[in-house]
């Protein structure tokens, strides 16, 4: 019964997502744009396709990419790299050489031309601002996962080495040694964490991103150990801050800030996949299951994922994050897709064994 319920919600969320380009009420829900909300959504759709095997989802993604490649791609920055994570996965399935050519051009740009901070960090440049000498949480999911996947797909060690380095450098500067949680950003100019805000969705880009990275990259030894330690210390802190209803606040350590669904979905996904992959102990399963129910209950009748915060630049104080409006977004839909897909994985024969052990 649970599998049926989750499958129905998955389909509703998916249908709402792909209809968004016909209802472009806001730019972060419009699915006809090549940017980071759409990039995260496309990766969620790819995961959904891999879970279901339904050709309609593969055809949708191919049509989307073919249209945008024919129209011409935007300028390169952290956020416009995001759709390429799904594209390089599609290449592995379709063997369409055009896909690989585009991905190689952009990966080489990241490797050789993308602006760097001190110590060689990927500067979080966007269409809006250069963000000189700044590291942001988001970069790991939006750009570094793609670079790692290019490393495994092409066998080019330079891609993988750069991806590993970026994960290690971002952990060094963005993970709070005191709490295990993540600051939104770091600036080498003045050497500070802006408002030192522990923002939920910024944190979830690591929780969800690092489990993907370990799987994609296949890293072993000391690097894998370091990444897993960073993940578990974060998850331990997250579990202590999770609300009884399974949600997390947009300011993780501030119960007066609103609960936020996209971060909750990202946390739930990272925790559940981490458990299934053996990266995290099963003691965290209760938190992951509570996140599933929290997100499930915030999906409207038409498949819209509710209580998602709009795109958020770095702020200098907590008030900045409290004032970000709530509205439907493509990444909200996608992070819910990722979580529900992982819930389905847990209900598979292997995943069900984990559930039985924990009740």
JOHUUR-V951276 format. One record per helix or strand of 2 or more residues. SS is the DSSP state (2 for helix, 1 for strand). FROM is the first residue (numbers start at 0). TO is the last residue. If there is no record, write none. Layout:
SS&FROM&TO ; SS&FROM&TO
This chain:
2&1&17 ; 2&19&21 ; 2&35&51 ; 2&54&70 ; 2&77&80 ; 2&83&93 ; 2&96&111 ; 2&117&119 ; 1&133&135 ; 2&137&153 ; 2&156&173 ; 1&184&186 ; 2&199&216 ; 2&220&240 ; 1&247&248 ; 1&258&259 ; 2&260&275 ; 2&281&295 ; 2&317&321 ; 2&329&345 ; 2&348&357
